[in-house]
Amino acid sequence: MSAAVNPFTAGTWIMEPKPQNVWGIPHASWFFAMGMGGALFINRLLFGIELGRWFGIAVADLSSVALISAGGLILIADLGRPWRVLRALMNPRTSWISIGAICDFVFLALEGLWMAADFDWGGTRPLAWLPWAGSSPLGLLLQAIAGASAFVVIVYPGLVLACSPSIPFWNTALIPLQFLSFAFASAFGLALLSAAWVPVADSVLSAWLAMELVFLALTTLLFIAHLLNGSAAHPAAKLSVARLTAGDLQGAFLTGTIGLGFLAPALLSAYALYSGRLDPLVAVPVAAMTLAGNWFSKYAVIKAGVYAPFL
């Protein structure tokens, strides 16, 4: 009578590819909020896009703070206990989450200082005497540090995924590049959305639509490159691609990301630029579809993650 065979020691034991089920809707919302909040601030910094003002404060600044704060709260909720945030701050040498959390706090602190100095009431800035107000040397330094922090806030969620060798589909620099490109597409989308309540010159609206089209095209190319890379890479990455294009995530990816997030807003933007129809009836749908597609792209990429089998 033969002895029982131990599958862990005899022959070759293989664990099959396994979809990850830890990250999902909260993480997609976290990545979405962080990226858009950071891009809004950089657009405000580089191009002066305020999205109007509310009680004397630029809507872009308020939205940046609200979105990045919301992303931080989602992260805290995901950690389970608020005090674990302290641990997240203590490992910047080896953890992109630590670096990102530090940059979140730096950005929120500096943005708060900047919003105070920029506060406008009745055409005057009562706190313009602050040493970092306007284009003072301290103010320029504050904005530069806040801008660098905002950039890290945009890309670090993608870098968290890219530094995951156990999930081959995530393990690529194309993901943080996607996050960066789609963040700016969404930020310009919010600028277009603001045309519903802020008068915007046709030339400005045209420029925003053109930038929207550029970033949508760039993001589309990055996603195509990601799919091609996954199709030619590890078998687990091929399985991720199959889930997106013909499997359980087909709706979120092909309809939500490609159709709603890329093709529809890109075609509508191109139509508006070609026809000269530059009005909120075109700009608002472009913005809404871009934002929805951005969220679906985060959800689809996260849920498509499959752990590689190991011997």
Solvent accessible surface area in square Angstrom, and as a share of the most:
residue,aa,sasa,rsa
1,M,247,1.10
2,S,102,0.66
3,A,91,0.70
4,A,105,0.81
5,V,111,0.64
6,N,75,0.39
7,P,71,0.44
8,F,141,0.59
9,T,107,0.62
10,A,45,0.35
11,G,80,0.77
12,T,99,0.58
13,W,88,0.31
14,I,91,0.46
15,M,77,0.34
16,E,123,0.55
17,P,42,0.26
18,K,116,0.49
19,P,50,0.31
20,Q,4,0.02
21,N,118,0.60
22,V,111,0.64
23,W,49,0.17
24,G,11,0.10
25,I,103,0.52
26,P,71,0.45
27,H,6,0.03
28,A,0,0.00
29,S,29,0.19
30,W,2,0.01
31,F,2,0.01
32,F,36,0.15
33,A,6,0.05
34,M,0,0.00
35,G,6,0.06
36,M,9,0.04
37,G,0,0.00
38,G,0,0.00
39,A,0,0.00
40,L,3,0.02
41,F,2,0.01
42,I,18,0.09
43,N,2,0.01
44,R,25,0.09
45,L,60,0.30
46,L,120,0.60
47,F,115,0.48
48,G,46,0.45
49,I,13,0.07
50,E,50,0.22
51,L,11,0.05
52,G,18,0.17
53,R,78,0.28
54,W,152,0.53
55,F,131,0.55
56,G,12,0.11
57,I,41,0.21
58,A,0,0.00
59,V,30,0.17
60,A,0,0.00
61,D,0,0.00
62,L,50,0.25
63,S,28,0.18
64,S,0,0.00
65,V,41,0.24
66,A,60,0.46
67,L,36,0.18
68,I,1,0.01
69,S,38,0.24
70,A,41,0.32
71,G,0,0.00
72,G,18,0.17
73,L,119,0.59
74,I,45,0.23
75,L,10,0.05
76,I,51,0.26
77,A,79,0.61
78,D,69,0.36
79,L,41,0.20
80,G,54,0.52
81,R,130,0.47
82,P,97,0.61
83,W,114,0.40
84,R,89,0.32
85,V,18,0.11
86,L,114,0.57
87,R,154,0.56
88,A,14,0.11
89,L,49,0.24
90,M,148,0.66
91,N,72,0.37
92,P,55,0.34
93,R,234,0.85
94,T,113,0.66
95,S,28,0.18
96,W,90,0.31
97,I,45,0.23
98,S,2,0.01
99,I,50,0.25
100,G,0,0.00
101,A,4,0.03
102,I,61,0.31
103,C,20,0.12
104,D,9,0.05
105,F,105,0.44
106,V,53,0.30
107,F,0,0.00
108,L,48,0.24
109,A,62,0.48
110,L,31,0.15
111,E,0,0.00
112,G,37,0.35
113,L,72,0.36
114,W,27,0.09
115,M,25,0.11
116,A,37,0.29
117,A,3,0.02
118,D,14,0.07
119,F,54,0.23
120,D,29,0.15
121,W,147,0.52
122,G,79,0.76
123,G,66,0.63
124,T,87,0.51
125,R,103,0.37
126,P,72,0.45
127,L,60,0.30
128,A,57,0.44
129,W,182,0.64
130,L,24,0.12
131,P,80,0.50
132,W,42,0.15
133,A,14,0.11
134,G,43,0.41
135,S,92,0.60
136,S,33,0.21
137,P,115,0.73
138,L,82,0.41
139,G,0,0.00
140,L,99,0.49
141,L,100,0.50
142,L,11,0.05
143,Q,23,0.10
144,A,61,0.47
145,I,76,0.39
146,A,1,0.00
147,G,10,0.09
148,A,61,0.47
149,S,7,0.05
150,A,0,0.00
151,F,92,0.38
152,V,34,0.20
153,V,0,0.00
154,I,2,0.01
155,V,17,0.10
156,Y,0,0.00
157,P,0,0.00
158,G,0,0.00
159,L,38,0.19
160,V,22,0.13
161,L,1,0.00
162,A,13,0.10
163,C,78,0.47
164,S,22,0.14
165,P,104,0.65
166,S,60,0.39
167,I,4,0.02
168,P,23,0.14
169,F,3,0.01
170,W,11,0.04
171,N,71,0.37
172,T,20,0.12
173,A,72,0.56
174,L,35,0.17
175,I,0,0.00
176,P,11,0.07
177,L,84,0.42
178,Q,1,0.00
179,F,9,0.04
180,L,39,0.19
181,S,3,0.02
182,F,1,0.00
183,A,2,0.01
184,F,25,0.11
185,A,0,0.00
186,S,0,0.00
187,A,1,0.01
188,F,5,0.02
189,G,0,0.00
190,L,27,0.13
191,A,0,0.00
192,L,0,0.00
193,L,45,0.22
194,S,1,0.01
195,A,12,0.10
196,A,62,0.48
197,W,138,0.49
198,V,40,0.23
199,P,134,0.84
200,V,36,0.21
201,A,61,0.47
202,D,89,0.46
203,S,84,0.54
204,V,60,0.35
205,L,4,0.02
206,S,33,0.21
207,A,52,0.40
208,W,30,0.11
209,L,1,0.00
210,A,39,0.30
211,M,67,0.30
212,E,0,0.00
213,L,48,0.24
214,V,85,0.49
215,F,37,0.15
216,L,1,0.01
217,A,52,0.41
218,L,80,0.40
219,T,0,0.00
220,T,34,0.20
221,L,113,0.56
222,L,24,0.12
223,F,6,0.03
224,I,83,0.42
225,A,40,0.31
226,H,2,0.01
227,L,31,0.15
228,L,118,0.59
229,N,68,0.35
230,G,2,0.02
231,S,53,0.34
232,A,88,0.69
233,A,46,0.35
234,H,70,0.31
235,P,87,0.54
236,A,0,0.00
237,A,1,0.01
238,K,97,0.41
239,L,72,0.36
240,S,0,0.00
241,V,15,0.08
242,A,47,0.36
243,R,32,0.12
244,L,1,0.01
245,T,47,0.27
246,A,79,0.62
247,G,34,0.33
248,D,105,0.55
249,L,11,0.06
250,Q,76,0.34
251,G,46,0.45
252,A,17,0.13
253,F,1,0.00
254,L,68,0.34
255,T,94,0.55
256,G,4,0.04
257,T,0,0.00
258,I,39,0.20
259,G,24,0.23
260,L,62,0.31
261,G,0,0.00
262,F,2,0.01
263,L,97,0.48
264,A,35,0.27
265,P,0,0.00
266,A,23,0.18
267,L,125,0.62
268,L,47,0.23
269,S,0,0.00
270,A,40,0.31
271,Y,105,0.40
272,A,0,0.00
273,L,59,0.29
274,Y,199,0.76
275,S,57,0.37
276,G,50,0.48
277,R,104,0.38
278,L,35,0.18
279,D,39,0.20
280,P,55,0.34
281,L,134,0.67
282,V,6,0.03
283,A,1,0.00
284,V,44,0.25
285,P,49,0.31
286,V,0,0.00
287,A,0,0.00
288,A,52,0.41
289,M,38,0.17
290,T,0,0.00
291,L,31,0.15
292,A,35,0.27
293,G,0,0.00
294,N,2,0.01
295,W,60,0.21
296,F,67,0.28
297,S,2,0.02
298,K,6,0.03
299,Y,45,0.17
300,A,0,0.00
301,V,2,0.01
302,I,0,0.00
303,K,40,0.17
304,A,0,0.00
305,G,0,0.00
306,V,0,0.00
307,Y,83,0.32
308,A,25,0.19
309,P,39,0.25
310,F,107,0.45
311,L,154,0.77
